[in-house]
Amino acid sequence: MISAEYFINTFGASGGINTGIIISLILAALLIFLELTQEVTIRRGTGILAHYRLGLGNVATILFVIFVGIVFARVMMIISVLY
């Protein structure tokens, strides 16, 4: 299961939209949402947006860790092909 072929099929550009692009887009959207709602939640304190910010902050952190893992796996695949 852990082989170059698995990573190329899962994270590679084998056609269509892949996992890395989906995670990158979701992470970018969450970070934009968190940045835009920061001023509103600071002034009001509590509310629906503040509740969403807390939950989505955790989701953004988890997605960032996954994104870093995908990038690290891609770099390792490139390095392994070179040597």
N, C-alpha and C positions, 0 to 999 in steps of 0.2 A: 504494500500500500504506500509506503514512503519511498518513492522513486522519482526519477526525473520525469518519467512519462505521466505519473499522477499529477505532479505540479504543473506540467505543461498543459494537460487537459483541463485542469481545474482553474488555474490562474492565467493561462496563456491566451494568446489571441487566436484561438482556433476557430473563430467565427462568431459573430453576434456579440452580445454584451456579456462580459464575464464578471466573476465575483469581485475582483479588485475594483472595477469601475463602479459597481453597485455600492460597495462599502464606501468608496471615496465620495460618491454623490450624496449618500445618506449622511455621512460625517460632515461634509461641507454644509448641507442644509441644516443640520442640528446646530453646528457652530454659529451659523448666521442667525438662526432663531435665538440662541442664547445671547448673542451680542446685541441684537436689536431689542430684546425684552429686558435687558439689564437696567436701563434707566427707569422703565415703568415700574419694575418690581422694587427698586430702591425707594422711589417716592411713596408707593402704596404700602409696601411691606408684605402683606399677605393677600391671597386671592388665588384665582385660578392660574394665572401666569406664573406666580411664584411657586405654586405646587408643580406645574409642568417643568419649570426650570430645575427644580430639585431632582425630579425623576429623569429628565432628559440629560442632565449633567452627568449622571452615572452612566447612561447609555452611551453618551459621547465618549466618555473615558474608556469604556469597554471596546467600542468600535475603533478608537484610536490605537489601542493595544493590538487589536486584530490587524489593523492596517499596517502597523509597524512590523508585525509578524509576516505579513504578505510581502512587504518590501524586503525584509531580511531574507526570506526564502527565495525571492527573485534574484537578489544579489548573490546569494550562495549558488544558485543554479548557473548564473553567468560566470562566476569564478570557477566553478567545477568544470565547465565546458572549456575554459581557457587553459586549464592545467591538466 
